[in-house]
Amino acid sequence: DTGVSQDPRHKITKRGQNVTFRCDPISEHNRLYWYRQTLGQGPEFLTYFQNEAQLEKSRLLSDRFSAERPKGSFSTLEIQRTEQGDSAMYLCASSLGLRASKHNRAYEQYFGPGTRLTVT
Amino acid sequence: AQKITQTQPGMFVQEKEAVTLDCTYDTSDPSYGLFWYKQPSSGEMIFLIYQGSYDQQNATEGRYSLNFQKARKSANLVISASQLGDSAMYFCAMRSIIQGAQKLVFGQGTRLTINP
């Protein structure tokens, strides 16, 4: 399977614990995105990387959140001192780094299956 | 700031009928892209269709078409000949097409249920 993969698919943790999620993008994609989706809502942008550089971070990404993409391939998202409000689906997506064009579909972000986090 | 509004929390349609899912957007960017994604119960977001703001024709992808009305700032998704497998959440999203603008902004979604 050559799609975006995420690990783990589900994570249950106690409040105050640290958690780390991993995302493996499609191999030729140099852009990687993290989104958060709470129940009944659409996904909200958290951060994005072009290769190993983190180019944009949302205000939603508090100091407890950190994301890395050390070699421009896989990415990790860590949440420190988890809170119940962190319970959500964390979605990763990747895309080609080309100018948006209808004809080559470089604009398309391919999503992974997500990691569902439950903080108790 | 960009905003997507989907006013239909839920839609119920008979199998084989056509269905239109509404989406309106707000942006001050001169160039942007509009997307529709499907999210089944498994959780994965599946890309359906894309419309660029300067595209002259409405986008079509198989049974999906996008009714783009730029003056009204609407980008409705039309699904023809609906199937049971079309039951899912559907999200409208947009992205500015300027250098450095990469994030997708999503609406709240519409839950579509296809009845046999």
Contacts between the chains, C-beta under 8 A, distances in Angstrom:
chain1	res1	chain2	res2	distance
A	31	B	102	6.6
A	33	B	102	7.1
A	33	B	103	7.1
A	33	B	104	7.8
A	35	B	104	7.7
A	40	B	108	7.5
A	40	B	109	8.0
A	41	B	108	6.0
A	41	B	109	7.6
A	42	B	4	7.6
A	42	B	91	5.1
A	42	B	93	7.4
A	42	B	106	3.2
A	42	B	107	5.5
A	42	B	108	5.4
A	42	B	109	5.4
A	43	B	45	7.1
A	43	B	91	7.4
A	43	B	104	7.4
A	43	B	106	5.1
A	44	B	106	7.3
A	45	B	103	3.8
A	45	B	104	6.7
A	45	B	105	7.3
A	48	B	102	5.1
A	48	B	103	6.4
A	55	B	100	7.0
A	55	B	102	7.5
A	56	B	100	7.5
A	56	B	102	6.7
A	56	B	103	6.7
A	58	B	103	7.6
A	89	B	43	6.1
A	91	B	45	6.6
A	93	B	45	7.5
A	95	B	102	8.0
A	100	B	33	5.8
A	100	B	52	7.1
A	100	B	95	7.7
A	100	B	97	4.9
A	102	B	50	6.5
A	102	B	52	5.4
A	102	B	55	6.2
A	102	B	59	7.5
A	105	B	50	7.3
A	107	B	33	5.7
A	107	B	50	6.3
A	107	B	95	7.2
A	107	B	97	7.9
A	108	B	35	8.0
A	108	B	47	5.3
A	108	B	50	6.8
A	109	B	47	7.4
A	109	B	104	6.3
A	110	B	47	7.1
A	111	B	37	7.7
A	111	B	44	6.0
A	111	B	45	3.8
A	111	B	46	7.6
A	111	B	47	7.9
A	112	B	44	7.1
A	113	B	42	6.8
A	113	B	43	5.9
A	113	B	44	4.7
A	114	B	43	4.7
A	114	B	44	6.9
A	116	B	43	7.2
